[in-house]
C-alpha cells in the first residue's frame, strides 16, 4: 500500500519544506506531493530541486500538474484566479 504525504508551500523559508519532505520520506512515505499557488510556485520548485540534488539523489519527479484555481476573496464577494502547481516526488523503483 503506497503511503503518500502532502506538503503545502507557503511563505516560510524553503529549507522548512525541504525538512518536511525528508521527514515524510524517513517516516515511510513512498511519494510526497508538493502543492503551491501563486508566488509560492517558485519556492515549490526550489524545494524539489534541493531535495533531489542535495539530500536525496534517489528521489525522482513522478508527475507535475499545472493549472488555475478559483480562490475566494476574503470579503466573500467573489473569487479570483491563481496559478497552481502540484509536483509528485517519489523514490526510484529498485527494478
Secondary structure, DSSP 8 states (H G I E B T S, - for coil): ---EEEEE--SS-HHHHHHHHHHHHHTT-SEEEEEEEGGGHHHHHHHHHHIIIII-TTEEEEEEEEEEEEEE-TTSS-EEEEEEEEEEEEE----
